[in-house]
Amino acid sequence: MTIAVCMGSSCHVKGAKTIIELLKEKIKANNLEDKVILTGTICLGQCASGGANMKIDDEIVTGITRENFDNFFAEKVLTKLK
């Protein structure tokens, strides 16, 4: 699985750096280092969302915040890998 977090200015302001740190922590805590490639990407064209945006393989996921991160990770990452 490849997770590409938007590094554009809008997502940066909406907490992309925090989301990247949370992703790193969860990937390590769940021993997924050999299953997940974490990278950055340019704008995904979803700037109106309420949080950071990313692309997981071919799916664009929008509006990720610290508050909804755990649900996002369980639904979009763990269910696909475990």
N, C-alpha and C positions, 0 to 999 in steps of 0.2 A: 504494500500500500504506500502510495506517495501522498503526503499532505503538503500542499504549497500554500503558505499563508501570504495574503496580500501585504505588500510593503509600501503601497501607495500612501500619499499624505493623508487621505481621508481615513483609511484604516489605521494608520499610525496614531492619529488623534483619538480614534475610538478604541485604542487599547491593544493593537496587534502585538506589541512587544510583551505585554502581560500574557496574552494568549499563547505566544510562543513559549514563554517560560512554563506556563501550565502544561502545555503539550509535552515539553521535555520531561517534566516531573512525572506525569501520568504514563508516558511511554516507558520510562525507567522503572517506575513502581510496578508496572504490569509485565515487565520483562519482554517488551516488544521491540527492543533495539534492532533485532535481526529481521523484523517484519515491517517496520515503518521507516520510510525515508522522509525526513522533515526538511523542507526547503522554503525559500521565499519565491514570490512571483510579482509581476507588475500588476497594475490595476485589472480587476476582473469585471469592471463596469457595473458594479452593484453598490455604488457609493451611498445610495439613499438608505441602505439598511441601518439598523440601530446598533451595529457593532462591527467587529472585524469580520472579514470575509476570507474564504479559503477554497481551495479546490482539492477534493479528495478523489484521487484517480481522475475520473472524468466528470464528477459531480461537483457543482458549485454549491457551497454552503455559506449562507449569509447570516449576519447579525449575531455573531458569537461574542458573548460578554463574560466577564468573571462570574456573573450570577447564573448564567445558563450553561456554563462550561461543562460541569459534571454530567448533566443530562445529554448534552451534545456528544461528549466523549463516549458515554455508554452506548448511545444509539447509533452513532455514525462510525465509531472506530471499533469498540470492543465487540459488538455484535457481528461485525464482518470478519474479525480475526480469531475469535475464540470459538 
